[in-house]
């Protein structure tokens, strides 16, 4: 199989060494975006974007956006922007800020000399592909990193602990699923995009109840809808899990009925070559939903086509960042 990892999730340029500092309340103001270190983690800084509506003292709901494998915090928001236009008010950071969310974009584990190529230890590694890259090879403790990250964020802004949300694409989505399993007391809801629960589906402990919405394309060439060994970042012959297995796992853990309600909505853009089909499981103490993008690729909904269609598949405009935020709006940690 050809290796296309240099194209996965935007920029692959080398980054300068991390020279940011810890952030405190005095470093952050409404409407600003700042770069902060996570104490104890070399070269693993995060970006923090604060909504303009913040009064400087109220607790803020927080969205953590995990970049995909081969990306970094500088490229993550661009992936969510229509056409890659970071000036668009429809980018995830801008749209979330307009709704009063702070957004945290952390860095995964880099490689040297290409520090811009970063990955998350999203799980797997026994019967399934470990997602992914240097983070898996070094067995980095990204569960501990997440806890330290939230501590660092709470020094900069007052965090609403009942409203911490996770999202990401591909390897970043796998990281969101893993943290929902390992830190359910800190996670109000997750939305996974084009990446699944490699951690629990490979036997990792997961008895959590966490609201989950999964967005996945049926024509994803990098993380196939039905699972399998195809990959864009690593090519080790081990399979990835499937949408069906991951959603059945969450259905069971979230206490849902066995038969989902199917739905579809009118096409928003008949020219994009995709269609949206939804599944919502009934009687769930924690909501469990699947948005299947028929014909969609390994891409962010209405986001940036960071490589050619023959590499990553189509970008769908049937789903967008408002669908992610709408799900988060509905869920507060009990």
C-alpha positions as CSV (number, residue, x, y, z in Angstrom):
1,X,0.0,0.0,0.0
2,X,1.3,3.5,-0.7
3,X,2.1,5.6,2.3
4,X,0.3,8.9,2.4
5,X,1.1,9.9,5.9
6,X,2.7,13.2,5.0
7,X,-0.7,14.4,3.7
8,X,-2.7,13.4,6.8
9,X,-4.4,16.4,8.5
10,X,-2.6,19.3,6.9
11,X,0.8,20.7,7.6
12,X,3.8,18.5,8.0
13,X,6.4,21.2,8.4
14,X,9.0,21.0,11.2
15,X,8.2,23.2,14.2
16,X,10.6,25.3,16.3
17,X,11.3,24.1,19.8
18,X,8.5,25.0,22.2
19,X,9.3,28.2,24.1
20,X,5.9,29.1,25.6
21,X,5.2,29.7,29.3
22,X,2.7,28.6,31.8
23,X,-0.5,30.7,31.6
24,X,-2.3,32.3,34.6
25,X,-5.5,34.3,34.9
26,X,-3.5,37.5,34.2
27,X,-2.4,36.2,30.8
28,X,-5.9,35.6,29.4
29,X,-8.6,38.1,28.3
30,X,-11.9,37.8,26.6
31,X,-11.6,37.3,22.9
32,X,-8.0,36.3,23.0
33,X,-6.0,33.3,21.9
34,X,-2.9,32.4,23.9
35,X,-0.2,29.6,23.8
36,X,0.6,27.9,27.1
37,X,2.8,25.0,28.2
38,X,1.6,21.9,30.1
39,X,4.0,21.7,33.1
40,X,6.0,18.5,33.1
41,X,5.6,17.9,29.4
42,X,8.4,19.0,27.1
43,X,7.2,20.3,23.7
44,X,3.5,19.6,24.3
45,X,1.9,23.1,24.5
46,X,-1.7,24.0,23.9
47,X,-3.6,26.9,22.3
48,X,-6.4,28.4,24.4
49,X,-9.1,30.5,22.6
50,X,-11.5,32.4,25.0
51,X,-14.9,33.7,23.8
52,X,-15.3,37.5,23.5
53,X,-18.5,37.3,25.6
54,X,-16.6,36.1,28.7
55,X,-16.9,38.5,31.6
56,X,-13.5,37.6,33.1
57,X,-14.8,35.6,36.1
58,X,-17.6,33.2,35.1
59,X,-16.7,29.5,34.6
60,X,-16.4,28.5,30.9
61,X,-17.4,25.4,29.1
62,X,-14.4,23.9,27.4
63,X,-14.0,22.0,24.1
64,X,-10.8,20.1,23.6
65,X,-10.0,19.6,19.9
66,X,-7.5,16.8,19.2
67,X,-5.6,17.1,15.9
68,X,-5.4,14.1,13.6
69,X,-2.3,11.9,13.3
70,X,0.5,13.8,11.5
71,X,-1.0,17.1,12.5
72,X,-0.4,19.6,15.3
73,X,-2.1,22.3,17.2
74,X,-1.3,24.9,14.5
75,X,-3.1,22.9,11.8
76,X,-6.1,21.6,13.8
77,X,-8.5,24.5,13.5
78,X,-7.8,24.9,9.8
79,X,-9.0,21.3,9.3
80,X,-12.4,22.4,10.6
81,X,-12.7,25.4,8.4
82,X,-14.8,25.5,5.2
83,X,-12.3,25.5,2.4
84,X,-9.5,25.8,4.9
85,X,-10.3,29.5,5.4
86,X,-9.3,30.3,9.0
87,X,-11.1,33.6,8.8
88,X,-14.4,31.9,8.4
89,X,-16.9,32.3,11.3
90,X,-17.9,28.7,10.6
91,X,-14.5,27.3,11.8
92,X,-15.0,25.3,14.9
93,X,-13.0,27.7,17.1
94,X,-14.9,30.8,15.9
95,X,-18.3,29.1,16.0
96,X,-17.7,27.7,19.4
97,X,-16.5,31.1,20.7
98,X,-19.7,32.7,19.4
99,X,-21.6,30.2,21.6
100,X,-19.6,30.9,24.7
101,X,-17.2,28.0,24.6
102,X,-13.4,28.2,25.3
103,X,-11.5,25.9,22.9
104,X,-8.3,24.1,23.9
105,X,-6.1,22.7,21.1
106,X,-3.2,20.6,22.5
107,X,-0.2,19.0,20.8
108,X,0.3,15.3,20.6
109,X,3.7,13.6,20.7
110,X,6.2,14.8,18.1
111,X,9.1,13.2,16.3
112,X,12.5,14.6,15.8
113,X,13.5,16.5,13.7
114,X,9.9,16.8,12.4
115,X,8.2,18.1,15.5
116,X,5.1,19.2,13.5
117,X,4.2,15.5,12.8
118,X,2.4,14.6,16.0
119,X,0.3,11.7,17.2
120,X,-1.8,10.5,20.1
121,X,-1.7,7.2,21.9
122,X,-5.3,6.4,21.2
123,X,-5.2,2.7,22.1
124,X,-5.0,-0.6,20.3
125,X,-1.8,-2.6,20.0
126,X,-3.0,-6.1,20.9
127,X,-5.3,-7.3,18.2
128,X,-5.9,-3.9,16.7
129,X,-3.7,-1.3,15.1
130,X,-2.3,1.1,17.8
131,X,-3.3,4.6,16.8
132,X,-0.8,6.0,16.2
133,X,2.8,6.7,15.3
134,X,5.4,7.9,17.7
135,X,2.9,8.2,20.6
136,X,2.2,4.4,20.4
137,X,5.8,3.4,19.8
138,X,6.9,5.4,22.9
139,X,3.8,4.3,24.9
140,X,3.3,7.9,26.0
141,X,0.8,8.2,28.9
142,X,-1.7,10.5,27.2
143,X,-4.3,9.8,29.9
144,X,-1.9,11.5,32.4
145,X,-1.2,14.3,29.8
146,X,-5.0,15.0,29.6
147,X,-5.2,15.4,33.4
148,X,-2.2,17.7,33.4
149,X,-3.6,19.6,30.4
150,X,-6.9,20.3,32.2
151,X,-5.0,21.5,35.3
152,X,-3.0,23.9,33.2
153,X,-6.2,25.2,31.5
154,X,-7.8,25.7,34.9
155,X,-4.9,27.9,35.9
156,X,-5.6,30.2,33.0
157,X,-9.5,30.3,33.1
158,X,-12.2,29.1,35.4
159,X,-13.4,25.8,33.9
160,X,-16.9,24.5,34.2
161,X,-16.1,21.0,35.3
162,X,-19.5,19.7,34.2
163,X,-19.0,21.0,30.7
164,X,-15.8,19.6,29.3
165,X,-16.2,18.2,25.7
166,X,-13.9,16.3,23.4
167,X,-13.7,16.1,19.7
168,X,-11.1,15.3,17.0
169,X,-10.5,13.6,13.7
170,X,-9.0,10.2,13.0
171,X,-6.2,9.6,15.6
172,X,-7.6,12.6,17.5
173,X,-11.1,11.0,17.5
174,X,-9.6,7.7,18.8
175,X,-8.0,9.8,21.7
176,X,-11.5,11.3,22.5
177,X,-13.0,7.8,22.7
178,X,-10.1,6.6,24.9
179,X,-10.5,9.4,27.3
180,X,-14.3,8.9,27.5
181,X,-13.5,5.4,28.7
182,X,-10.7,6.3,31.1
183,X,-11.8,9.7,32.4
184,X,-15.7,9.6,32.2
185,X,-15.9,11.7,35.4
186,X,-14.2,14.6,33.5
187,X,-15.9,14.3,30.1
188,X,-19.5,15.6,29.5
189,X,-19.7,14.3,25.9
190,X,-17.6,13.5,22.8
191,X,-18.0,13.8,19.1
192,X,-15.6,11.5,17.1
193,X,-14.9,12.3,13.4
194,X,-13.4,9.6,11.2
195,X,-11.8,7.7,14.1
196,X,-13.2,5.1,16.5
197,X,-12.7,3.5,19.9
198,X,-9.5,1.5,19.3
199,X,-8.9,1.4,23.1
200,X,-12.1,-0.4,24.3
201,X,-12.6,-2.4,21.2
202,X,-9.1,-3.9,21.8
203,X,-10.0,-4.9,25.3
204,X,-9.2,-1.8,27.3
205,X,-11.3,-1.2,30.4
206,X,-14.4,0.9,29.6
207,X,-17.5,0.7,31.8
208,X,-18.3,4.4,31.4
209,X,-21.5,6.1,30.4
210,X,-20.7,9.1,28.2
211,X,-22.8,10.8,25.5
212,X,-21.3,9.9,22.1
213,X,-22.0,11.2,18.6
214,X,-19.9,9.6,15.9
215,X,-19.5,11.1,12.4
216,X,-18.0,8.7,9.8
217,X,-17.9,8.4,6.0
218,X,-18.7,5.2,4.2
219,X,-16.0,6.0,1.6
220,X,-13.2,6.8,4.2
221,X,-10.0,5.4,2.7
222,X,-7.9,5.9,5.8
223,X,-10.2,4.5,8.5
224,X,-12.6,2.3,6.6
225,X,-16.2,2.3,7.9
226,X,-16.2,-1.5,8.2
227,X,-12.7,-1.6,9.7
228,X,-9.6,-3.3,8.3
229,X,-5.9,-2.8,7.8
230,X,-6.0,0.2,5.4
231,X,-4.3,3.2,6.9
232,X,-2.9,6.6,5.9
233,X,-0.5,7.2,8.8
234,X,0.9,3.7,9.6
235,X,0.9,0.6,7.5
236,X,1.7,-2.3,9.9
237,X,-0.9,-4.8,8.7
238,X,-3.0,-4.8,11.9
239,X,-6.6,-3.8,11.5
240,X,-8.6,-0.9,12.8
241,X,-11.9,-1.4,14.5
242,X,-15.3,-0.7,12.7
243,X,-18.1,1.8,13.2
244,X,-20.5,-1.1,14.0
245,X,-18.2,-2.5,16.8
246,X,-17.5,0.9,18.3
247,X,-21.2,2.0,18.3
248,X,-22.4,-1.4,19.7
249,X,-19.8,-0.9,22.5
250,X,-21.2,2.5,23.4
251,X,-24.8,1.4,23.0
252,X,-24.2,-1.4,25.6
253,X,-22.2,0.8,28.0
254,X,-24.7,3.7,27.7
255,X,-27.6,1.4,28.5
256,X,-29.5,1.9,25.2
257,X,-32.1,-0.2,23.6
258,X,-30.9,-2.5,20.8
259,X,-32.7,-1.1,17.8
260,X,-31.8,2.5,16.7
261,X,-34.2,4.9,15.0
262,X,-33.0,5.6,11.5
263,X,-33.4,9.1,10.0
264,X,-32.3,11.3,7.1
265,X,-32.6,15.0,6.4
266,X,-32.9,16.8,3.2
267,X,-29.6,17.4,1.3
268,X,-27.9,20.7,2.1
269,X,-25.7,20.5,-0.9
270,X,-26.7,18.1,-3.7
271,X,-23.5,18.7,-5.5
272,X,-21.1,17.4,-2.9
273,X,-21.7,13.7,-3.7
274,X,-22.6,12.7,-0.1
275,X,-25.8,12.1,1.9
276,X,-26.4,12.0,5.7
277,X,-28.1,9.1,7.4
278,X,-28.6,9.1,11.2
279,X,-29.1,6.4,13.8
280,X,-30.2,7.3,17.3
281,X,-30.4,4.5,19.9
282,X,-33.5,4.6,22.2
283,X,-33.8,4.8,26.0
284,X,-30.2,5.8,26.6
285,X,-29.1,7.2,30.0
286,X,-26.3,8.7,27.9
287,X,-27.1,9.7,24.3
288,X,-25.6,7.5,21.6
289,X,-25.8,8.7,18.0
290,X,-24.3,7.9,14.6
291,X,-24.1,10.3,11.7
292,X,-23.2,8.2,8.7
293,X,-22.0,10.3,5.7
294,X,-22.7,8.1,2.7
295,X,-19.9,8.8,0.2
296,X,-17.9,10.8,2.7
297,X,-14.2,10.5,3.1
298,X,-11.5,10.9,5.9
299,X,-12.5,14.5,6.3
300,X,-13.9,17.0,8.8
301,X,-17.6,17.8,8.1
302,X,-17.7,20.9,5.8
303,X,-14.0,21.3,6.6
304,X,-10.8,21.6,4.7
305,X,-9.9,19.2,1.9
306,X,-6.3,18.9,3.1
307,X,-5.4,16.5,0.3
308,X,-6.8,15.3,-3.0
309,X,-10.0,13.3,-3.2
310,X,-8.2,10.2,-4.3
311,X,-6.2,10.2,-1.1
312,X,-8.7,11.2,1.6
313,X,-12.1,11.1,-0.2
314,X,-14.8,13.7,-0.3
315,X,-15.6,16.5,2.1
316,X,-19.3,16.5,2.9
317,X,-21.3,19.6,3.4
318,X,-24.3,17.7,4.8
319,X,-22.8,18.0,8.3
320,X,-20.9,20.9,9.9
321,X,-19.6,22.3,13.1
322,X,-23.0,23.4,14.2
323,X,-24.0,19.7,14.4
324,X,-21.0,19.1,16.8
325,X,-21.9,22.1,19.0
326,X,-25.6,21.2,19.0
327,X,-24.7,17.9,20.6
328,X,-22.4,19.5,23.2
329,X,-25.1,22.1,24.0
330,X,-27.4,19.3,25.0
331,X,-25.2,17.6,27.5
332,X,-24.0,18.6,31.0
333,X,-22.1,16.1,33.2
334,X,-24.5,14.9,36.0
